[in-house]
Amino acid sequence: MILVSLICISMLALTTLLHYEVLGTLNARLPRLNVPSRAKLLVVMFLAFLAHTTEIVLYGLAVFGSIHFADVGTLKGPGGSSLVNCMYLSAETYSSLGFGDVVPLGPIRLVAGVEALNGLLLIGWTASYAYIAMERFWNSGGNA
């Protein structure tokens, strides 16, 4: 259980720092980007989507590694604990969609629970940043 707790803490730190860097870089470089103001919002949305996708992949790899190399649980469902199922579980967990046909069993469930909370917070962070970016760039004229 200590190993699973360390995995959870590591994933929280890694994904939060990744998100912090993406949003920080956007905040610093977006005003100087030489595209129409409204197009800057598309940059925000695409980079945010890329950040979330990367975070889902990181969690999926952590689950896969934890199951196959640390033997801290398994996945129940069609396809078992394959890499594809780990990624699928990660996507549905991160987005708080909930478990469907793939369910974690054993201590690995803690990682899934932490991922759901972490995903909720990071998605909320993105939503608030996107709102601020819309206020800043939606009605501004030119390439501001």
One Martini backbone bead per residue (centre of mass of N, CA, C, O) as a GRO file, in nm:
protein
  144
    1MET     BB    1   0.054   0.065  -0.016
    2ILE     BB    2   0.297   0.252  -0.025
    3LEU     BB    3   0.346   0.239  -0.329
    4VAL     BB    4   0.072   0.357  -0.415
    5SER     BB    5   0.108   0.625  -0.266
    6LEU     BB    6   0.360   0.712  -0.427
    7ILE     BB    7   0.224   0.711  -0.700
    8CYS     BB    8   0.012   0.923  -0.637
    9ILE     BB    9   0.204   1.155  -0.562
   10SER     BB   10   0.364   1.155  -0.827
   11MET     BB   11   0.121   1.210  -1.017
   12LEU     BB   12   0.029   1.470  -0.895
   13ALA     BB   13   0.290   1.626  -0.941
   14LEU     BB   14   0.331   1.582  -1.245
   15THR     BB   15   0.053   1.689  -1.354
   16THR     BB   16   0.057   1.966  -1.216
   17LEU     BB   17   0.322   2.068  -1.340
   18LEU     BB   18   0.241   2.039  -1.631
   19HIS     BB   19  -0.003   2.230  -1.618
   20TYR     BB   20   0.146   2.477  -1.513
   21GLU     BB   21   0.335   2.505  -1.760
   22VAL     BB   22   0.126   2.536  -1.980
   23LEU     BB   23  -0.029   2.782  -1.860
   24GLY     BB   24   0.222   2.962  -1.821
   25THR     BB   25   0.307   2.970  -2.118
   26LEU     BB   26   0.050   3.084  -2.229
   27ASN     BB   27   0.045   3.345  -2.059
   28ALA     BB   28   0.324   3.454  -2.173
   29ARG     BB   29   0.278   3.404  -2.508
   30LEU     BB   30  -0.005   3.489  -2.612
   31PRO     BB   31   0.015   3.805  -2.644
   32ARG     BB   32   0.264   3.763  -2.871
   33LEU     BB   33   0.092   3.629  -3.064
   34ASN     BB   34   0.062   3.634  -3.433
   35VAL     BB   35  -0.270   3.641  -3.397
   36PRO     BB   36  -0.572   3.649  -3.376
   37SER     BB   37  -0.742   3.678  -3.089
   38ARG     BB   38  -0.945   3.438  -3.129
   39ALA     BB   39  -0.720   3.225  -3.202
   40LYS     BB   40  -0.602   3.203  -2.913
   41LEU     BB   41  -0.828   3.016  -2.810
   42LEU     BB   42  -0.747   2.771  -2.979
   43VAL     BB   43  -0.475   2.736  -2.849
   44VAL     BB   44  -0.580   2.682  -2.569
   45MET     BB   45  -0.754   2.431  -2.634
   46PHE     BB   46  -0.536   2.250  -2.767
   47LEU     BB   47  -0.328   2.257  -2.532
   48ALA     BB   48  -0.518   2.151  -2.317
   49PHE     BB   49  -0.579   1.884  -2.454
   50LEU     BB   50  -0.285   1.788  -2.462
   51ALA     BB   51  -0.241   1.790  -2.158
   52HIS     BB   52  -0.466   1.590  -2.082
   53THR     BB   53  -0.365   1.358  -2.257
   54THR     BB   54  -0.090   1.330  -2.119
   55GLU     BB   55  -0.205   1.269  -1.836
   56ILE     BB   56  -0.355   1.014  -1.914
   57VAL     BB   57  -0.108   0.858  -2.012
   58LEU     BB   58   0.049   0.865  -1.747
   59TYR     BB   59  -0.163   0.709  -1.585
   60GLY     BB   60  -0.173   0.460  -1.768
   61LEU     BB   61   0.127   0.385  -1.724
   62ALA     BB   62   0.111   0.358  -1.417
   63VAL     BB   63  -0.094   0.131  -1.413
   64PHE     BB   64   0.057  -0.068  -1.588
   65GLY     BB   65   0.317  -0.080  -1.415
   66SER     BB   66   0.181  -0.160  -1.148
   67ILE     BB   67   0.064  -0.429  -1.249
   68HIS     BB   68   0.326  -0.562  -1.405
   69PHE     BB   69   0.572  -0.476  -1.182
   70ALA     BB   70   0.410  -0.457  -0.877
   71ASP     BB   71   0.151  -0.615  -0.816
   72VAL     BB   72  -0.134  -0.404  -0.740
   73GLY     BB   73  -0.323  -0.552  -0.947
   74THR     BB   74  -0.617  -0.518  -1.164
   75LEU     BB   75  -0.822  -0.578  -1.450
   76LYS     BB   76  -1.167  -0.583  -1.521
   77GLY     BB   77  -1.224  -0.718  -1.839
   78PRO     BB   78  -1.193  -0.674  -2.153
   79GLY     BB   79  -0.843  -0.748  -2.190
   80GLY     BB   80  -0.769  -0.667  -1.918
   81SER     BB   81  -0.423  -0.541  -1.854
   82SER     BB   82  -0.386  -0.370  -2.087
   83LEU     BB   83  -0.280  -0.085  -2.225
   84VAL     BB   84  -0.549   0.000  -2.343
   85ASN     BB   85  -0.711  -0.033  -2.076
   86CYS     BB   86  -0.546   0.168  -1.912
   87MET     BB   87  -0.617   0.412  -2.090
   88TYR     BB   88  -0.922   0.390  -2.067
   89LEU     BB   89  -0.939   0.414  -1.761
   90SER     BB   90  -0.802   0.688  -1.746
   91ALA     BB   91  -1.006   0.851  -1.914
   92GLU     BB   92  -1.262   0.784  -1.739
   93THR     BB   93  -1.140   0.887  -1.472
   94TYR     BB   94  -1.032   1.175  -1.530
   95SER     BB   95  -1.333   1.264  -1.639
   96SER     BB   96  -1.552   1.129  -1.442
   97LEU     BB   97  -1.727   0.904  -1.582
   98GLY     BB   98  -1.645   0.621  -1.499
   99PHE     BB   99  -1.707   0.304  -1.467
  100GLY     BB  100  -1.736   0.025  -1.674
  101ASP     BB  101  -1.592  -0.246  -1.830
  102VAL     BB  102  -1.350  -0.128  -1.653
  103VAL     BB  103  -1.196  -0.257  -1.346
  104PRO     BB  104  -1.041  -0.208  -1.058
  105LEU     BB  105  -0.820  -0.423  -0.863
  106GLY     BB  106  -0.717  -0.341  -0.571
  107PRO     BB  107  -0.483  -0.099  -0.489
  108ILE     BB  108  -0.520   0.054  -0.769
  109ARG     BB  109  -0.779   0.212  -0.688
  110LEU     BB  110  -0.636   0.460  -0.567
  111VAL     BB  111  -0.537   0.578  -0.832
  112ALA     BB  112  -0.817   0.621  -0.953
  113GLY     BB  113  -0.920   0.816  -0.735
  114VAL     BB  114  -0.699   1.030  -0.768
  115GLU     BB  115  -0.744   1.084  -1.069
  116ALA     BB  116  -1.028   1.199  -1.046
  117LEU     BB  117  -0.955   1.442  -0.871
  118ASN     BB  118  -0.729   1.555  -1.049
  119GLY     BB  119  -0.896   1.591  -1.307
  120LEU     BB  120  -1.104   1.785  -1.191
  121LEU     BB  121  -0.902   2.009  -1.120
  122LEU     BB  122  -0.767   2.044  -1.404
  123ILE     BB  123  -1.026   2.107  -1.558
  124GLY     BB  124  -1.101   2.354  -1.388
  125TRP     BB  125  -0.845   2.515  -1.449
  126THR     BB  126  -0.894   2.531  -1.752
  127ALA     BB  127  -1.168   2.671  -1.745
  128SER     BB  128  -1.070   2.930  -1.602
  129TYR     BB  129  -0.857   3.005  -1.813
  130ALA     BB  130  -1.047   3.019  -2.059
  131TYR     BB  131  -1.220   3.246  -1.947
  132ILE     BB  132  -0.997   3.456  -1.925
  133ALA     BB  133  -0.916   3.446  -2.224
  134MET     BB  134  -1.188   3.537  -2.335
  135GLU     BB  135  -1.194   3.811  -2.196
  136ARG     BB  136  -0.921   3.908  -2.327
  137PHE     BB  137  -0.971   3.813  -2.661
  138TRP     BB  138  -1.259   3.825  -2.793
  139ASN     BB  139  -1.295   4.169  -2.811
  140SER     BB  140  -1.032   4.224  -2.916
  141GLY     BB  141  -0.841   4.396  -3.125
  142GLY     BB  142  -0.671   4.246  -3.348
  143ASN     BB  143  -0.340   4.133  -3.209
  144ALA     BB  144  -0.359   4.150  -2.881
   0.00000   0.00000   0.00000
